Amino acid sequence: MKRKRLFTTVGLLGITLLAACGQTGAETTSEATSDAAAEKTEVTTVTVAHTQSSAPMNYVDEKGESTGYEVSVLKAIDELLPQYEFEYVPTSDEDLLIGIESGKYDVGTKGAWYTEERAQKFIFPENYIGASSIGVLIRSEDAAEITDLESFAAAGKSLVPISPNNAQYNVIQAFNAEHPDTPIELTAADVFEIADAYTWLLEGRYDGYFAVKTAYEVNVLAEGAPYSQYKDDFSYFVYEALPTWPLFNKEQQELADAYDEAFLQLEADGTIDDLMIEFLGENTFQYVKE
């Protein structure tokens, strides 16, 4: 009986020690797993600036939420990048550009076109985020004769002046180089309000206004638009689409690379096309002239 009791006692002690050792090992494993999880969930906050009234690309909706095609693409990209958390800041064009350059914002989106001047200040990723359709707003009375930029030029029509800093200026320059026999007179613009362009067309001062399609839709076609009373007086045709890019701070190359990788995933799974249809009504990549 004594040996049996001793064996039992020793056995229980052994079980207790094994249990203790097992518990210590479990705790160690648990701590290691916890540390690894902490490392995996370490998140960098990315401050994303966007224009607040550039529908349908970037704007703030009636609920005060950041939305629009480009913002929605960035939100989808954020979902694919667990190492980042995007925070959205609606702001003005000027603050957005100055803020990205200074590092106040990590990235910004404003339907921005590529220019050499901007390339000196910002990182342009490999993949553009969208494409903004541009074309010419004309008087409806000319719509039968003028159906594209070639017929506009051949008819000797005049364009509202364009700022040399605007990508549209470069588009007309390129068109003239390709059509030396029928160039469009290109006048560098002084500062003027967009309202002047619509007024100048109606007055006959100029024959066409080289404008972004969404601006025409918002300012003329939309219900309650500032110039909706003149929608029957205007006609519009698309010439091409210019790629639009998110602009990254010069120190954010790693973030720009992550954006590129995620964007390709969204393009492959159809998300980009779906968002374009939702916000732009069509996939505007089809109008981009490579």
VOBA-1610 file (N, C-alpha, C; in pm, whole numbers, padded with zeros to 5 digits, always signed):
BEGIN
Met+00083-00120+00000Met+00000+00000+00000Met+00085+00124+00000Lys+00199+00121+00071Lys+00284+00238+00077Lys+00346+00264-00058Arg+00393+00157-00130Arg+00456+00176-00259Arg+00354+00228-00361Lys+00233+00171-00351Lys+00128+00216-00443Lys+00095+00362-00422Arg+00087+00403-00292Arg+00055+00542-00261Arg+00169+00633-00307Leu+00296+00584-00290Leu+00411+00663-00332Leu+00409+00681-00483Phe+00379+00571-00554Phe+00372+00577-00700Phe+00265+00675-00745Thr+00154+00667-00673Thr+00044+00759-00707Thr+00084+00903-00684Thr+00153+00924-00570Thr+00196+01062-00537Thr+00295+01113-00639Val+00393+01025-00673Val+00494+01066-00772Val+00428+01089-00908Gly+00334+01000-00938Gly+00264+01016-01066Gly+00191+01148-01074Leu+00122+01181-00968Leu+00049+01308-00967Leu+00142+01427-00978Leu+00258+01413-00908Leu+00356+01521-00913Leu+00408+01538-01056Gly+00433+01420-01123Gly+00481+01426-01261Gly+00380+01491-01353Ile+00253+01454-01334Ile+00148+01513-01417Ile+00139+01662-01395Thr+00152+01701-01265Thr+00146+01844-01232Thr+00260+01919-01299Leu+00383+01860-01291Leu+00500+01925-01352Leu+00484+01934-01504Leu+00434+01824-01563Leu+00412+01827-01708Leu+00309+01932-01747Ala+00204+01938-01667Ala+00100+02038-01694Ala+00157+02177-01683Ala+00242+02198-01578Ala+00303+02329-01559Ala+00392+02365-01676Cys+00474+02264-01718Cys+00563+02287-01832Cys+00482+02316-01958Gly+00373+02238-01975Gly+00287+02261-02092Gly+00225+02398-02091Gln+00183+02442-01970Gln+00121+02574-01957Gln+00222+02683-01990Thr+00347+02665-01941Thr+00451+02763-01970Thr+00477+02770-02119Gly+00483+02650-02183Gly+00505+02648-02327Gly+00392+02714-02402Ala+00269+02689-02356Ala+00152+02749-02421Ala+00155+02900-02408Glu+00194+02943-02286Glu+00201+03088-02264Glu+00306+03151-02354Thr+00422+03081-02367Thr+00529+03133-02452Thr+00484+03141-02597Thr+00417+03030-02642Thr+00367+03028-02780Thr+00264+03137-02800Ser+00175+03153-02701Ser+00071+03255-02709Ser+00131+03394-02718Glu+00236+03417-02637Glu+00302+03549-02640Glu+00367+03574-02775Ala+00431+03469-02829Ala+00497+03483-02958Ala+00395+03512-03067Thr+00281+03438-03061Thr+00175+03461-03158Thr+00119+03601-03146Ser+00102+03646-03021Ser+00051+03780-02997Ser+00145+03886-03052Asp+00277+03864-03030Asp+00376+03959-03081Asp+00373+03963-03233Ala+00362+03843-03293Ala+00358+03837-03440Ala+00235+03905-03494Ala+00121+03884-03425Ala-00003+03948-03468Ala+00008+04099-03457Ala+00074+04143-03350Ala+00090+04288-03331Ala+00172+04348-03444Glu+00278+04269-03485Glu+00360+04318-03595Glu+00279+04322-03724Lys+00197+04220-03746Lys+00119+04213-03869Lys+00013+04322-03875Thr-00041+04360-03763Thr-00150+04458-03762Thr-00099+04601-03742Glu+00032+04621-03747Glu+00083+04757-03737Glu+00041+04834-03861Val-00032+04940-03842Val-00094+05011-03954Val-00042+05154-03962Thr-00013+05197-04084Thr+00031+05334-04110Thr-00088+05414-04162Thr-00115+05526-04101Thr-00224+05612-04145Thr-00180+05696-04264Val-00260+05695-04367Val-00232+05771-04489Val-00335+05883-04501Thr-00289+06005-04510Thr-00379+06119-04524Thr-00403+06147-04672Val-00528+06131-04714Val-00566+06146-04855Val-00648+06274-04872Ala-00593+06368-04948Ala-00667+06491-04977Ala-00745+06473-05107His-00863+06533-05115His-00938+06531-05240His-01020+06658-05253Thr-01048+06697-05375Thr-01132+06814-05397Thr-01274+06781-05351Gln-01342+06882-05300Gln-01470+06856-05234Gln-01593+06886-05319Ser-01574+06941-05438Ser-01691+06973-05521Ser-01664+06946-05668Ser-01592+06835-05695Ser-01558+06800-05834Ser-01632+06674-05875Ala-01763+06675-05857Ala-01843+06560-05896Ala-01833+06540-06047Pro-01831+06415-06093Pro-01845+06291-06016Pro-01711+06228-05974Met-01600+06299-05996Met-01469+06242-05964Met-01442+06240-05813Asn-01457+06355-05749Asn-01427+06368-05606Asn-01519+06474-05546Tyr-01591+06437-05442Tyr-01679+06535-05380Tyr-01726+06484-05244Val-01800+06568-05175Val-01859+06533-05046Val-02010+06524-05068Asp-02069+06410-05030Asp-02212+06392-05055Asp-02297+06460-04948Glu-02428+06444-04960Glu-02521+06511-04869Glu-02508+06462-04725Lys-02445+06347-04706Lys-02422+06295-04570Lys-02288+06340-04514Gly-02215+06418-04593Gly-02084+06464-04548Gly-01974+06363-04570Glu-02000+06260-04653Glu-01903+06155-04678Glu-01822+06184-04804Ser-01694+06151-04800Ser-01609+06163-04917Ser-01645+06055-05017Thr-01668+06094-05142Thr-01710+05997-05243Thr-01669+06046-05381Gly-01719+05979-05484Gly-01680+06010-05621Gly-01600+05894-05677Tyr-01579+05895-05808Tyr-01510+05783-05871Tyr-01369+05763-05814Glu-01287+05868-05815Glu-01148+05851-05772Glu-01138+05817-05623Val-01219+05883-05542Val-01219+05852-05398Val-01260+05707-05376Ser-01359+05660-05451Ser-01406+05522-05435Ser-01301+05421-05477Val-01222+05453-05579Val-01112+05365-05617Val-01010+05357-05504Leu-00978+05471-05444Leu-00882+05471-05334Leu-00936+05396-05213Lys-01065+05404-05189Lys-01124+05327-05079Lys-01113+05177-05106Ala-01133+05136-05231Ala-01119+04995-05267Ala-00974+04950-05255Ile-00882+05038-05290Ile-00739+05007-05277Ile-00703+04992-05130Asp-00757+05079-05046Asp-00732+05072-04902Asp-00772+04935-04846Glu-00880+04880-04897Glu-00927+04748-04852Glu-00825+04638-04883Leu-00745+04658-04986Leu-00646+04558-05025Leu-00511+04578-04957Leu-00498+04685-04880Leu-00369+04717-04818Leu-00384+04722-04666Pro-00374+04608-04598Pro-00394+04605-04453Pro-00288+04684-04376Gln-00176+04712-04440Gln-00070+04786-04372Gln-00097+04937-04367Tyr-00203+04979-04439Tyr-00237+05120-04441Tyr-00383+05143-04400Glu-00409+05261-04348Glu-00546+05305-04322Glu-00559+05446-04379Phe-00648+05462-04477Phe-00663+05590-04544Phe-00763+05679-04470Glu-00724+05802-04449Glu-00814+05903-04392Glu-00831+06014-04495Tyr-00955+06053-04522Tyr-00986+06143-04632Tyr-01011+06285-04582Val-00951+06381-04653Val-00963+06522-04616Val-01012+06601-04737Pro-01137+06644-04738Pro-01187+06729-04847Pro-01122+06868-04837Thr-01079+06921-04951Thr-01012+07051-04948Thr-01019+07116-05085Ser-00952+07230-05097Ser-00950+07304-05224Ser-00838+07254-05313Asp-00843+07287-05441Asp-00737+07249-05535Asp-00602+07301-05487Glu-00599+07427-05449Glu-00474+07490-05410Glu-00414+07425-05286Asp-00497+07405-05183Asp-00447+07344-05061Asp-00401+07201-05086Leu-00472+07130-05173Leu-00435+06993-05204Leu-00294+06986-05263Leu-00267+07069-05362Leu-00136+07066-05428Leu-00024+07111-05334Ile-00048+07219-05264Ile+00052+07269-05170Ile+00073+07169-05056Gly-00037+07109-05010Gly-00030+07015-04898Gly+00044+06887-04932Ile+00025+06835-05052Ile+00097+06714-05092Ile+00247+06744-05105Glu+00277+06855-05167Glu+00417+06892-05186Glu+00490+06911-05053Ser+00420+06970-04956Ser+00483+06998-04826Ser+00485+06878-04733Gly+00405+06776-04764Gly+00398+06659-04676Gly+00281+06664-04580Lys+00200+06767-04588Lys+00079+06774-04505Lys-00014+06659-04541Tyr-00021+06627-04669Tyr-00097+06513-04718Tyr-00001+06414-04784Asp-00031+06285-04772Asp+00053+06182-04833Asp+00021+06164-04981Val-00106+06178-05014Val-00151+06159-05151Val-00276+06245-05170Gly-00301+06283-05294Gly-00421+06362-05321Gly-00478+06326-05457Thr-00608+06348-05471Thr-00674+06320-05597Thr-00768+06434-05632Lys-00757+06480-05757Lys-00837+06596-05802Lys-00865+06590-05952Gly-00866+06469-06007Gly-00881+06460-06153Gly-00761+06520-06221Ala-00642+06501-06161Ala-00521+06569-06209Ala-00466+06505-06335Trp-00428+06589-06431Trp-00362+06544-06552Trp-00211+06556-06534Tyr-00138+06482-06615Tyr+00007+06485-06607Tyr+00063+06610-06675Thr+00154+06677-06608Thr+00231+06785-06667Thr+00376+06771-06619Glu+00469+06823-06697Glu+00610+06817-06659Glu+00634+06892-06528Glu+00564+07002-06512Glu+00579+07082-06391Glu+00538+07001-06268Arg+00427+06930-06278Arg+00381+06849-06165Arg+00475+06731-06139Ala+00532+06677-06245Ala+00622+06563-06228Ala+00747+06601-06149Gln+00780+06729-06146Gln+00893+06775-06066Gln+00859+06782-05918Lys+00731+06790-05888Lys+00688+06812-05750Lys+00628+06688-05683Phe+00573+06597-05764Phe+00500+06484-05709Phe+00545+06353-05772Ile+00512+06243-05705Ile+00530+06110-05764Ile+00403+06076-05841Phe+00419+06042-05968Phe+00311+05986-06047Phe+00329+05834-06047Pro+00228+05758-06007Pro+00241+05612-06007Pro+00247+05557-06149Glu+00265+05428-06162Glu+00270+05365-06295Glu+00132+05362-06360Asn+00028+05350-06278Asn-00108+05334-06332Asn-00193+05456-06299Tyr-00249+05517-06403Tyr-00341+05627-06377Tyr-00471+05572-06321Ile-00540+05657-06246Ile-00656+05612-06170Ile-00785+05618-06252Gly-00792+05712-06346Gly-00913+05729-06425Gly-00882+05798-06556Ala-00985+05841-06624Ala-00968+05914-06749Ala-01083+06013-06762Ser-01046+06137-06787Ser-01144+06244-06795Ser-01170+06279-06941Ser-01293+06257-06985Ser-01328+06286-07124Ser-01329+06436-07149Ile-01261+06476-07255Ile-01261+06617-07293Ile-01311+06630-07436Gly-01371+06741-07464Gly-01424+06765-07598Gly-01459+06911-07611Val-01540+06941-07709Val-01570+07081-07741Val-01719+07109-07726Leu-01747+07212-07650Leu-01883+07262-07636Leu-01905+07365-07747Ile-02010+07344-07825Ile-02039+07435-07936Ile-02186+07478-07929Arg-02222+07571-08015Arg-02363+07610-08023Arg-02439+07503-08102Ser-02560+07476-08061Ser-02640+07371-08126Ser-02662+07399-08273Glu-02664+07524-08311Glu-02686+07560-08451Glu-02571+07511-08541Asp-02455+07482-08479Asp-02341+07433-08556Asp-02326+07281-08551Ala-02414+07213-08477Ala-02397+07070-08450Ala-02403+06984-08576Ala-02479+07024-08675Ala-02490+06945-08797Ala-02359+06950-08876Glu-02292+07063-08871Glu-02167+07081-08946Glu-02045+07034-08867Ile-02046+07058-08735Ile-01931+07028-08651Ile-01961+06903-08567Thr-01890+06794-08596Thr-01913+06669-08524Thr-01788+06617-08453Asp-01674+06676-08485Asp-01548+06635-08422Asp-01448+06749-08435Leu-01329+06728-08379Leu-01230+06835-08380Leu-01178+06862-08521Glu-01174+06759-08604Glu-01130+06778-08742Glu-01224+06871-08819Ser-01354+06849-08806Ser-01450+06934-08877Ser-01455+07073-08815Phe-01432+07082-08685Phe-01425+07213-08618Phe-01309+07294-08677Ala-01193+07229-08691Ala-01075+07297-08745Ala-01095+07332-08892Ala-01149+07239-08970Ala-01167+07261-09113Ala-01262+07377-09140Ala-01357+07398-09049Ala-01453+07507-09066Ala-01396+07641-09020Gly-01274+07641-08968Gly-01211+07765-08925Gly-01273+07823-08799Lys-01327+07738-08715Lys-01392+07784-08592Lys-01288+07824-08487Ser-01330+07909-08394Ser-01238+07961-08292Ser-01270+07902-08154Leu-01164+07880-08076Leu-01178+07827-07941Leu-01164+07936-07836Val-01237+07920-07727Val-01215+08005-07609Val-01069+07986-07567Pro-00998+08094-07534Pro-00856+08083-07495Pro-00833+07980-07384Ile-00717+07916-07389Ile-00681+07810-07293Ile-00551+07849-07223Ser-00543+07824-07094Ser-00421+07853-07021Ser-00309+07760-07067Pro-00189+07813-07091Pro-00076+07729-07132Pro-00039+07624-07027Asn-00079+07645-06902Asn-00052+07548-06796Asn-00152+07434-06794Asn-00255+07444-06877Asn-00359+07344-06881Asn-00323+07236-06983Ala-00348+07110-06948Ala-00316+07000-07040Ala-00393+07012-07172Gln-00509+07078-07171Gln-00586+07094-07293Gln-00512+07178-07396Tyr-00430+07270-07346Tyr-00348+07352-07436Tyr-00254+07261-07515Asn-00194+07165-07445Asn-00102+07071-07510Asn-00174+06981-07610Val-00300+06948-07580Val-00378+06864-07671Val-00400+06935-07804Ile-00434+07063-07798Ile-00456+07140-07921Ile-00324+07159-07997Gln-00217+07181-07922Gln-00086+07192-07988Gln-00054+07063-08065Ala-00080+06950-08001Ala-00054+06821-08066Ala-00145+06802-08187Phe-00270+06842-08175Phe-00363+06832-08288Phe-00314+06915-08404Asn-00269+07037-08377Asn-00221+07125-08484Asn-00097+07068-08553Ala-00012+07003-08473Ala+00107+06942-08532Ala+00070+06828-08627Glu-00041+06759-08596Glu-00087+06649-08680Glu-00171+06697-08798His-00219+06820-08788His-00305+06876-08895His-00252+07013-08937Pro-00133+07016-08995Pro-00071+07146-09031Pro-00150+07227-09133Asp-00232+07161-09213Asp-00309+07233-09315Asp-00435+07297-09259Thr-00484+07244-09147Thr-00606+07300-09087Thr-00587+07314-08936Pro-00493+07396-08892Pro-00472+07412-08748Pro-00583+07495-08684Ile-00599+07475-08554Ile-00694+07556-08477Ile-00617+07671-08414Glu-00668+07790-08428Glu-00600+07904-08367Glu-00601+07886-08215Leu-00482+07889-08157Leu-00467+07863-08014Leu-00423+07990-07944Thr-00513+08040-07862Thr-00487+08165-07790Thr-00464+08135-07642Ala-00353+08185-07589Ala-00325+08166-07446Ala-00420+08252-07363Ala-00476+08193-07260Ala-00578+08260-07181Ala-00519+08343-07070Asp-00581+08457-07046Asp-00562+08527-06920Asp-00660+08462-06823Val-00662+08508-06700Val-00756+08453-06603Val-00897+08494-06640Phe-00988+08398-06643Phe-01129+08429-06666Phe-01215+08328-06593Glu-01339+08365-06565Glu-01433+08276-06499Glu-01494+08181-06601Ile-01526+08059-06557Ile-01588+07963-06648Ile-01716+08018-06707Ala-01787+08098-06630Ala-01911+08157-06678Ala-01889+08236-06805Asp-01772+08297-06818Asp-01742+08376-06938Asp-01745+08290-07062Ala-01696+08166-07052Ala-01689+08078-07168Ala-01829+08051-07223Tyr-01924+08022-07135Tyr-02061+07995-07181Tyr-02122+08120-07242Thr-02097+08233-07179Thr-02150+08359-07231Thr-02089+08393-07366Trp-01958+08375-07378Trp-01889+08406-07504Trp-01940+08320-07618Leu-01973+08193-07588Leu-02029+08106-07692Leu-02166+08156-07737Leu-02250+08187-07640Leu-02385+08234-07673Leu-02382+08364-07751Glu-02286+08449-07718Glu-02273+08578-07787Glu-02210+08564-07925Gly-02144+08451-07951Gly-02076+08433-08078Gly-01934+08486-08080Arg-01886+08523-07963Arg-01748+08574-07956Arg-01648+08464-07991Tyr-01676+08342-07946Tyr-01598+08225-07984Tyr-01696+08115-08026Asp-01642+08014-08096Asp-01729+07908-08149Asp-01725+07779-08070Gly-01623+07763-07987Gly-01612+07639-07911Gly-01537+07659-07781Tyr-01572+07576-07684Tyr-01507+07579-07554Tyr-01456+07439-07526Phe-01323+07423-07521Phe-01262+07293-07497Phe-01276+07261-07349Ala-01369+07172-07316Ala-01407+07152-07176Ala-01412+07004-07139Val-01397+06979-07011Val-01413+06845-06958Val-01561+06808-06964Lys-01591+06687-07006Lys-01730+06645-07024Lys-01809+06655-06895Thr-01750+06614-06783Thr-01823+06618-06657Thr-01858+06761-06617Ala-01772+06856-06652Ala-01802+06997-06622Ala-01923+07043-06702Tyr-01930+07001-06828Tyr-02045+07032-06911Tyr-02172+06971-06853Glu-02162+06847-06808Glu-02279+06780-06753Glu-02326+06846-06624Val-02232+06885-06539Val-02266+06946-06411Val-02318+07088-06428Asn-02257+07163-06520Asn-02292+07305-06536Asn-02408+07332-06630Val-02435+07235-06720Val-02540+07258-06821Val-02651+07153-06815Leu-02618+07026-06811Leu-02719+06921-06825Leu-02791+06884-06697Ala-02723+06895-06585Ala-02784+06851-06458Ala-02904+06938-06421Glu-03000+06875-06354Glu-03118+06949-06308Glu-03075+07058-06209Gly-03119+07178-06236Gly-03083+07290-06150Gly-02943+07343-06172Ala-02877+07300-06280Ala-02741+07345-06311Ala-02742+07495-06341Pro-02629+07564-06319Pro-02623+07709-06339Pro-02665+07754-06478Tyr-02638+07670-06580Tyr-02669+07710-06718Tyr-02767+07613-06784Ser-02849+07548-06702Ser-02942+07449-06756Ser-03045+07511-06850Gln-03072+07642-06833Gln-03169+07706-06922Gln-03117+07720-07065Tyr-02984+07696-07082Tyr-02925+07708-07215Tyr-02890+07572-07276Lys-02935+07463-07213Lys-02892+07331-07261Lys-02933+07303-07405Asp-03044+07361-07450Asp-03086+07341-07589Asp-03002+07424-07685Asp-02930+07522-07631Asp-02847+07608-07715Asp-02707+07553-07734Phe-02672+07449-07654Phe-02539+07393-07661Phe-02540+07249-07710Ser-02430+07209-07770Ser-02407+07070-07808Ser-02262+07038-07772Tyr-02232+06909-07756Tyr-02099+06872-07709Tyr-02054+06744-07777Phe-01926+06737-07814Phe-01871+06613-07866Phe-01739+06582-07796Val-01715+06452-07773Val-01593+06407-07707Val-01480+06396-07809Tyr-01361+06447-07773Tyr-01244+06431-07858Tyr-01157+06315-07810Glu-01125+06315-07685Glu-01047+06207-07626Glu-01062+06212-07475Ala-00996+06119-07407Ala-00994+06121-07261Ala-00850+06132-07216Leu-00827+06220-07121Leu-00694+06236-07064Leu-00685+06158-06933Pro-00580+06078-06916Pro-00565+06005-06790Pro-00558+06099-06671Thr-00619+06058-06561Thr-00611+06134-06436Thr-00533+06051-06335Trp-00457+06119-06252Trp-00361+06051-06165Trp-00377+06094-06020Pro-00354+06002-05926Pro-00335+06044-05788Pro-00193+06100-05777Leu-00176+06202-05696Leu-00044+06264-05680Leu+00011+06227-05543Phe+00131+06171-05539Phe+00192+06128-05414Phe+00305+06223-05373Asn+00317+06243-05243Asn+00431+06318-05191Asn+00561+06249-05232Lys+00665+06325-05254Lys+00792+06272-05304Lys+00854+06167-05211Glu+00813+06165-05084Glu+00867+06068-04989Glu+00783+05941-04981Gln+00680+05931-05065Gln+00585+05820-05053Gln+00594+05720-05168Gln+00717+05687-05208Gln+00733+05592-05319Gln+00679+05453-05282Glu+00701+05410-05159Glu+00651+05278-05117Glu+00499+05273-05123Leu+00435+05381-05082Leu+00289+05389-05090Leu+00243+05389-05235Ala+00313+05460-05320Ala+00277+05463-05463Ala+00291+05324-05525Asp+00394+05252-05486Asp+00413+05115-05537Asp+00300+05023-05491Ala+00259+05039-05365Ala+00148+04959-05311Ala+00019+04991-05385Tyr-00001+05119-05416Tyr-00118+05162-05494Tyr-00119+05091-05629Asp-00005+05089-05698Asp+00003+05028-05830Asp-00036+04880-05826Glu+00017+04809-05729Glu-00012+04666-05717Glu-00161+04642-05692Ala-00219+04722-05603Ala-00362+04705-05571Ala-00449+04746-05689Phe-00410+04852-05760Phe-00490+04898-05873Phe-00503+04789-05979Leu-00393+04720-06008Leu-00397+04613-06107Leu-00492+04501-06065Gln-00499+04472-05934Gln-00594+04373-05885Gln-00737+04417-05910Leu-00765+04544-05882Leu-00901+04597-05900Leu-00940+04602-06047Glu-00842+04627-06132Glu-00870+04629-06276Glu-00901+04487-06324Ala-00825+04391-06273Ala-00843+04252-06315Ala-00976+04193-06268Asp-01021+04231-06149Asp-01145+04171-06097Asp-01271+04248-06137Gly-01254+04355-06217Gly-01370+04427-06268Gly-01418+04543-06183Thr-01352+04567-06069Thr-01396+04674-05980Thr-01384+04811-06046Ile-01276+04834-06118Ile-01255+04964-06183Ile-01366+04991-06284Asp-01397+04892-06364Asp-01504+04909-06463Asp-01637+04936-06395Asp-01666+04865-06287Asp-01792+04884-06216Asp-01803+05027-06160Leu-01694+05076-06103Leu-01696+05211-06045Leu-01709+05318-06154Met-01648+05295-06268Met-01662+05390-06378Met-01807+05397-06426Ile-01869+05282-06439Ile-02009+05279-06482Ile-02096+05349-06378Glu-02069+05324-06250Glu-02149+05383-06143Glu-02138+05535-06141Phe-02018+05588-06152Phe-01999+05732-06136Phe-01990+05810-06268Leu-01938+05746-06374Leu-01917+05818-06499Leu-02011+05776-06611Gly-02083+05665-06588Gly-02178+05620-06688Gly-02118+05536-06799Glu-01985+05528-06806Glu-01916+05449-06907Glu-01770+05434-06867Asn-01703+05339-06930Asn-01560+05323-06906Asn-01487+05420-06997Thr-01435+05527-06938Thr-01373+05633-07018Thr-01232+05598-07064Phe-01178+05484-07019Phe-01047+05442-07068Phe-01049+05420-07220Gln-01168+05393-07274Gln-01179+05366-07417Gln-01143+05489-07501Tyr-01149+05608-07442Tyr-01120+05730-07517Tyr-00976+05777-07503Val-00898+05707-07421Val-00759+05748-07400Val-00678+05715-07524Lys-00604+05812-07573Lys-00517+05791-07689Lys-00376+05771-07638Glu-00329+05647-07644Glu-00197+05614-07591Glu-00087+05673-07680
//
